[in-house]
Amino acid sequence: MPVIRIRSAGAPALAAFALLLLLHSSVGAASILPFKSDEATLLVGVDSARTSVVTMVATPARDSKPRPDAPLRRLIGTGVVLSPHRVLTTASMALSGGGTFGVLLGDGNRRDARIRGVDRQSNVALFAVEGPPLQPLRQASPQSLAIGSWVAVIANVSATRPQITLGHVVGRGERVDFPYSGDIVEIEASTYPGASGGAVLNEAGEWVAIVVGRAGPLPARSSASPVIEPDGPDRKQSTDLLIALPVDQLQRIADDLEEFGSVRRAFLGIQMRRGLLPDTLGVLVEGVVPQSPAAQAGIKTGDRILAFEGSVIHSGEEITSLVRSLRPGDEVEMTVSRGAEIFPMRTTLGAAVGAPSAPPPASHAAELGRLKRSLRKLEQETQKIEEQIKQLESAPAH
């Protein structure tokens, strides 16, 4: 699903609208004018960021230092309170080498935290926080993130003074340069250091997404720009194309991380012929994983999948994208052709974790067997030659 883009409303309109945004900082407070003169809901939503958008601190383990005399460098980022004892942040905060983790609150208190799960594909990590309950942000429907809508992006790497900036949604869909295959929201905004992990609020002051990366400075408006995380605290404010995940997907990711420690992704269990022309109808099945959902449904090598969940299929990549958008346990329907017959098939998707590999397609099995036999024959001939060489080397010279 390609990202749909619209062009900005123009610098004059943006500048005029930006005049509505007032950022005031005091001890432990940040405020913003509402988007509408008769509505203070955004002000209330942003004000809750003082307790719901927190500062995450990760300190590497001492044995992970490159040199014994090297100082420990803490990693500081932004986290969003998902529930009274759970915080979502970026996967970079979950140090792979181990360490200690904490949450800094606006009142100056520090809470210990521990990793519950990490998903590198979506760049999301879930932490459990000890102590009294925290205040979660009020969630909204992700449908409120329509293209062209205005949002507030809230980061917090200073604990006592959240950084708030105004932006607008410029695209939704998948990105080929981001490993996560679900719905991606693109937000054009002037960002501060630590924006990754920040909360995105809609015009009603409700939480709608989390920033998980950026696509580089604008005006390079290209979906081919590599997705990277914001730089460290030395980077100055700049206008970026932020990459965010909607709250409904974040909730699914968090539930899997809480229960399994990783995100379970759907698994069908077929090998497909790839690289066909886009207008080719259906995808040829070249292999089926034994005991997989596809095998249990009755799909066989040589079948052609014409449609998946009502969508006409032209390439293997389309099926892969559709399967990745679903979850283990979801029931799916396919339209399959076999010879002169066309019929529907239903199956329940499995989990991709630990999925077995499919056997080689029948058309490749004969070639694989021939190559193995040739290899064994060469090994036998090599052994005979080595024995002859040893005999000649051990024989007395004349």
N, C-alpha and C positions, 0 to 999 in steps of 0.2 A: 504494500500500500504506500504509494509515494506521498511525500510531504507536500501539502498544498500551501502555497505561499500567496501573500498579498503584499503589495507595496505600501510602505509607510504613508500615513496621511500627509506627510510633508513637514519640513522643519518649522514653518510658522505655526501650523496647527499644534504640533507637538510642544513648541515653546509656550504657546498660549495655555494649553492644558496643564503644562508642568507648573504654571504659576499657581495652580490650585493646591499644589503639594508643598506643605510647610513642614520642615523637619526641625524639631526642637529637641535638644538634649539637655538633661539635667541629671542629678544623681539617681540612677536606676530608672529613668523614664525616657520614653520616646513618643511623639505624637504626630498625627498627620491629619490634614483637613479631609472631610468626607468628599467623595466624588460628586455627590449631589448636595446642593445647599440645604435641602430640607431633610437630609438623612445623615445620622451620626453613627450608622452601623459600622462603617469602615474604621472610624476613630476607635470604637470599642474593640474591634477585632485587632487592630494594631496595638492597642494598649495591652492586650492580653499577651503580646509577644514578650513582655518583660519576664513572664514566668513560664511561657510555653515554648519559646525559642531560646534554647540554652547554649552555653559554651561547652564543647567537649574537649577534654584534654587526655592525650595518650602519651605515656612515658615509656620508652623502650626498656627492655630488660638490660641489666648491666652487662651481661655476657654477650649482648648483641653489638656492643661498641666495636668499631674497627680497630681502636687502640685502647689499651688500658687507661692511658692518661687523657683520652678524649672526653670532653664533657657530654653529658646526656642532653640531647636536644628534644624537647617536648614538641608534640604535634598538636596544634590547636585548630579546632573546626567548629562548625555549627551543627546542632542537633534539634530535632522537633519532638516534643512530647506526644507520643501516640496514645498512651494510656497512663494511668497513675504511676506505673512502675516500669514503663517501656519507652525508650527513646530511639528514633530512627535518625541515622546519619549516613555519611558516605562510607564505602568499603575501605577507603584509604585510612580511616581512623582506626580500623581493626588491624593493628600491627601484626604482620605474619610471624615475626620473630618473638611474639609475646611481649608482655609489659603490664603496666598498671593503667587503669582507666578511671576517669572521674568526670562528673558533671558539675560545672560552676553555675550557681544561681545568682540572680540579681541582688539578693540580700547579703551576698558575700559568703554564703555557705557552700561547702563542697560535699558532694555525694559520691561514694564509691560506685563504680559500675563494672559490669562484666559482660563479655560478648555472649550473645545467645545464638547468633548465626550471621553468616556473611554470604552475599551473592555478588560475585565480581561482575557478572554480565550486566546487571542493572545498576551496579555501583551503589548498593544499599547494604547497610549493616544494622542489626538490631541489638541494642544493649538493654540489659536489665539494671535498674537503678535501685539502690537500697535507700532505706529511710522512709519518712512520711510521704504520702501520695503527692504526686505532681499534678499540675493542672493541664489537661490536654487542650489542644486547639479545637475549636468548633469546626467540624467537617461539613463540606458542601458536596453537591453532586458534581462530578467531573464535567458534566455537560455544560456547566456554567463557564467553562474555558473555551468559548467559541473564538474562532479566528477574528481578530480585530478587537477583542475585549481588553479592557485595561486591568492590570493587576498590580499589587504591591509585593515586592520581593523583600523579605526580612532575613537578614543574617545576624549572627551574634558571636563575634570572636573576642569581645572585650568584657563579657559577663554583665556589665552594668549599663551598657549603652548599645542597644540594638541598632544596626545600620539598615535603613529603610530607603528603598528607591522605587520609582515608578516605571512600569514597563507595559508592553502590550503583546498579546499573543499574535504571532505571525505565521504559525504553521502547526499542523498536527499530522501524525502518521509515523511510519517507520523511517529509520535512517540507515543507509547501507554502511555507514562508518561507525555505527554504535552497535555493540554486540547484543543488546537487548532487542528482542523481536516484537515487543508489544507497542502500544500506543505511546508516541513521544510528543511532548508539547514543546514548541520553540517559542521563546520569549525574548523580545528585544528590550534590553534595559541597560542602564548605566550601573555597573556593579562595583562593589567594594571587595577587598580581600576577604576570603571566607564565605563567599556567596554559595559555594557548593555545600549542600546540606541545608540551605535556607528554605524557609517556608514561603509559599506563594499564596496570597489571599486574593479573592475576587472582590468585586465592587461592593459586595455586601459584608465584607470583612470576614468571610469564611475561608477556611483552609481548603485549597483545591489541589495542591501539588507540592513536590519537593524538587529543588534544583539538584541534579546529579552530575552536571558537567557543563561545559560551554563549547561552542564551535568556533572560538577565535574572535578577534575584534572585527567589528563592522567598519566600513561598508562592504566588505567582501561577502556579498550575499550569495553564497554557494553552499548547497547541501553536501558538497564534496569536501568542505573544510573539515579537517580532523577534529574529532571531539576530544577535548582535554579538560582537565580540571583547572579551576582558577589558580593562579600563582600564589605565592606566599605573601606575607604581609608587606613586602617591599613593593609589590605591584600597586600602582596608583589606580584611581577610579578610571574606568573606561567603558565605552559602549560595547556590549557583547551580545552574542546570540546564545542565550542560556538553554540548556537541555533539561527538561523537567519531566517527572512521572506523575500522573494523576493519582488522587488519593485512593480510588478503587483498586488500582493495581498495587499500590503500596500496601494496602490492607491484606491483599492476597499474598504478597511477598512476605510480609511480617508474620502472617499466620503460619506459613511454611517454615520460616526461620525459627519461630517459637517452638514448633512441634518436632521438626526434623533437623534443624541446624543448617539446612540448605533449602533451595527452592526446587521443588519437584516439577519437572517439565514433562509434558505429555509425550507418549511414545506409541507409534503405530506398528512399526516393525516391517518395513518393506525397503527394498533397494529399487531405485528407479533410474531409468535412462534419462540423463540430463543433456542439456545443450541442444534440444530440438528447436525448430523454428517456433516463434511465438504463436503462429496461427495453427499449429498442429493440435488436433483435437485429442485430448486424453494423454495419459502417461503410461508407458509400458512398464510393467512390473518385472524386474529382472531377478529378484530374489525375495524370499520371505523368511523372516526370523522364526525358527521353531518356537512354539508355545507363545508367540506374540499375539497381540490383539488382532493383527491382520490374519495370522494363521488360524486363530479361533473363529474368525468370521468366515473362513473358507476361501480367502484370496489365494490364488496360485500363480506360480511363475508363468508369464505369458499373458496374464490378464491385462486389460487396459482400463485404468480408472478414468472415467469420463467426467464425473462430477463429484464434489466433496461438500457435504452440508449445503447442497443447493447451488453451489458455485461451479460453473463450468471450468474445467481444468485444461490448461494448455502446456504446463511445464511442471517438472518435479519441484522447482522452487516454490511454486504456488501452494502445493500440498504441504511442503515443509513449513511455510509461513502460517498456513491455516492451523496445522497441528500445534505449532508453538504458541498460538493464541489461545489454546484450550488448556485444560488441566487434566491430570490423571483422574479417571473415574467418569469423565464426560462421555456420553454416548454420541456416536457420530453415524451418519448415513452416507454411503457412497453409491454411485452408479457405476457398474462394472460391465465391460463387454468381454465375452469369452467366445471366440469363434463367431458364429452368427447370432448369438444370444446377447441380450442386454437386460440386466436385472439389478435390483437394489441389494445392498448388503449393509448390515448394521453391526457395530462392535463398540466395546467400551475401551477407551484409551488407557494404557498403562503408564507407569512412571519410567522416565528415561534413565534414572540412576541405576547403574549396574546392568543396563540392558545388554543382552548377548548380541554378538554380531551375526549377520546373516551369512549363510553358506554361499560359496561362489555360485553365480548363475549357471544353469545347465550348459549354456553355450560356452562357458569358460572352463567348465570342469574337465572336458576332454583335453583342451590345450594345456591346462595345468598338470594333468596326469602325464601327458607326453613329455613336458619339460622336466618333470621329476624323474621319469625313467631315463631321459638323456643324461641328467645330472648323475644319477647312480652309475650309469655306464661309464661316464667320464671318470668318476671316482675310482671305479674298479681298474680302468686302464692306467690311471695315475699311480695306483698302488703297485701294479705290475712293473711299471717303468722304474719306480723307486726301488723295488726289490732287485731289479737287474743292475741298477747303478751301484747298490750296496755290494752285490756280488763282484762286480768288476773292480770296485775300490778295494775289496778285501783279498782279491786274487794276487799272488806273487808276481812281481814284474819279471819279464824275461829279457 
